[in-house]
Amino acid sequence: MPRRTPRTTLDRQRTSRRLPGFLKTASVCVLVAGLLSPFSRSAVAAPDTTAASDHCGGRCSDILPPGQNGNATLAQILLNQAFGTQPAHAEDQLGPYAGLATGYRGLTDATVNTFFNDASFGVPADQVASTEKPAGRSDVTIVRDKKTGVPHITGTTRYGTEFGAGYAAAQDRLWLMDVFRHVGRGRLTSFAGGAPANQGLEQQFYRNAPYTEADLQAQIDNAVAHNGARGQQALADVKAYLDGINAYIDASDSGRYFPGEYVLTGHKDSITNAGTIEHFRITDLVALASVIGSLFGSGGGGEVNNALSLLAAQARYGVEEGTKVWESFRERNDPEAVLTVHNGERFPYGTKPADPQGEALPDTGSVTTEPLVYDRTGSAATATAESTSAAAAQTVLGSARRGMSNALVVSGKHTAGGHPIAVFGPQTGYFAPQLLMLQEIQGPGISARGASFAGLSMYVELGRGQDYAWSATTSGQDIIDTYAVELCQDDHHYLYRGTCTAMEKVEQKNAWKPTTADGTAAGSYTMRVWRTKYGPVEYRATVGGKKVAYTTLRSSYLHEADSIIGFQMLNDPDFVKGPEDFQRAAQHINYTFNWFYADSQHTAYYNSGDNPVRASGVDAEFPVWARPAYEWRNWDPAGNTADYTPPSAHPHSVDQDYYISWNNKQAEEYTTAPWGNGSVHRGNLLDDRVKRLVAAGGVTRARLVQAMADAGLADLRAEDVLPRLLQVIDSAPVTDSTAAAAVSKLRAWVTAGARRAETSAGAKKYADADAIRILDAWWPLLVEAEFRPGLGTDLYTAITRNLPVDEAPSAGHGPTGSHAGSSFQYGWWSYVDKDVRVVLGESVRGPLARTYCGDGSLAACRDILIGTLKEAAGKTAAQVYPGDEQCAAGDQWCADSIVHRTLGGIKHGKIGWQNRPTYQQVVEFTSHR
């Protein structure tokens, strides 16, 4: 029997009898019209579809909340908004996913699928919910299972297989795909409305990838031209996939079962069916890929912010000492950092040059951010709209790319069954509908099940093949550099190899008016980017008195489509037959990812991305002059190609005892762009647990899931830093009653495991709630009191722009803001840890250049901790958790909770906080071809 979702799992708010929010103006006639034209797939009996070779033996599982169905008719949307009812399979994976947080402790291998789906190939005959021949084709069948509604696509021809994949994608995510093809072109507001969130989203991505239609087409042409037969096959696959999408658009339009958002946004008329849903083109898929690559697979940038914090350090301490202080906070290659490749192998990249060359540091106070938005009218000219633009720019330009995801992979030498076990998946945020979608594809040259980004699902991007599985985490190595182009003639001409050259102006004009879905008043603006051969302009400044524009150049710019070849290979059972083949496939993916692999005998790892070979002496941390001597080796601006480091120089490994990754450092001497890879990182939460399992031996699927789930509830600050803070406090008796009570609660929490865990399923209240409140209030206070006096306000503020002080679950962070699940990736935990250990007299490898807490005095440091702890303990829950549009002030559980952010008309309830992948696999193959 499928597990029923407990009513206490999801947090639902009572809905008023009125149609709320954007649906207030929807008429009853519209609702009735929608109900009179429902669409349901035919439930046709079908034979068991397990014909594909499957070597998992029932030990492959996966999960992707909230549910497979991301499309809803107008009637379904209205019913959801009014009464909370859900379309079939829109939410049936959310309960099991949420339930793991309170159910993992008693987990066994036999109960894993209480919280995951069976990810075996095929659908047993008695579990077939529907069978469909899309567009009446005889060469492809889409079978959907009863439990989750996942499409199982089986084709007898390659074209038919890909046609079916496109058709199924549109069935499940058409509206979302349409949203993101417009995001990728910077046209979201004109399509979906001028809400501030829509403005911020399109601005965020347009600044990174201001492509013209010619640019998008050139990417396709280039990927095909440079990849021989595989390139031609990819082109054929994409065209068949598009034909499938467009066939569904036509069928749903004529049958009037298309997504209801098209009516609510004014693109279709619910009564007459007037209006158009535009067919998809091949360039739409490149626009989609540019969004995904920018969000999850584009490491680097932030060189201007790095320069500003370095200059602040030098102003505070002098050039020599200030540089030492800056380097100690940067932690480029911290010897205490947790590593994915932990066998001692070194992979030097992005290391500090002995004699830096070509640096172009800005003059103090001269840096300004390049404007993106011009000619605002109407609602685009409000203060809210302008602050949204500023926030979007800060998100894009910071080096703290909010890449997420984790992986735990254990060699068969340490498992109970003698086969490798993997628990892995990407943290892609929580959306409704979800960015990813599940599918199984079986056809000539393709055999896989797993997740793909909607609109890019011609292949499975993360999942399993016949006898192997793979997944990825964001890696963050630096493939983005900042160049200082010297201006000439005026602000829009620059010196390119000695010639005064005009910048290229690229614009996107958007206008919107109120709709049923988005009542934002009419408005418009123009997004304008100035492009140079060294990339788009991001800042203006002076360097040594000379006017410059700072541009950013990334190796994947104009190359987002290239990675299609690597994904094609991963889906091909004739290509991937072992770990070396897997690594060769991953080498064709130019996004910055860590890739993990497991079959019945081997495990493997490979770090992908086009890592440019920099000129000798160039320090990738800072801006450099845009001159031939400092360009990437053999860089050709016409197609943005260069020399890249060979595969052997990328961190890689086969059959290490175990691998973990939670966006931590990959290997010794391999520098990543984000700050914070020091002695305390959330990767330690996985490494500590998996290391203990491996030492004990006999690892099972259930035990590895438990390790992941336990780490997913842990408060990194409490587990890895708080014990030493208490050690400082305990260096003398605590005589203040307020402080003593707080210390007692914090110590009890640490002893209990330092988890942010509910007292019981559905309780919506944390065990150790007071201790959690105290630490949430204390951490920012103690960090500022510990470091600001020594660093000074200017330097302290500058470093916080490189690395935020905190990333607790209730904080607003990342591209999705608060309620996003992912937490503790970026913060000052290593700085506090190293500093306090020095004060305690402990040995510290890679210490900070100076001691800050109490200027090195244990007594003075203790006074700082006691003073800030008393202040924190006195803060009420309402002060610590002030409330937002989702939660009342003081509601601690709600402040942490995960919210699926609506990208369409269907809403879902909140679930309790977990720090884990959105899509996740649990795999143990028992045999091999």
FENWO-V726970 format. One record per helix or strand. SS is the DSSP state (@ for helix, = for strand). FROM is the first residue (numbers start at 1). TO is the last residue. Records with the same first field share a line. If there is no record, write none. Layout:
BEGIN
SS = FROM-TO  FROM-TO
END
This chain:
BEGIN
= = 11-11  60-64  117-118  128-132  140-145  151-155  268-268  275-275  339-339  346-349  359-359  368-369  373-378  406-410  415-415  421-425  431-432  436-443  446-453  462-464  468-474  477-477  480-487  493-496  499-502  504-512  523-532  535-543  546-554  593-599  603-607  612-612  624-625  636-636  641-641  644-644  652-654  658-661  665-665  668-670  672-672  699-699  714-714  755-755  758-758  766-766  898-898  901-902  910-911  919-923
@ = 21-23  28-35  74-83  94-106  109-114  125-127  134-136  158-184  188-192  196-208  213-225  228-255  261-264  282-296  303-317  319-330  379-381  383-397  412-414  560-570  579-586  628-630  647-649  682-696  701-711  716-720  722-729  737-752  769-791  793-802  829-839  853-856  858-873  877-880  892-896
END
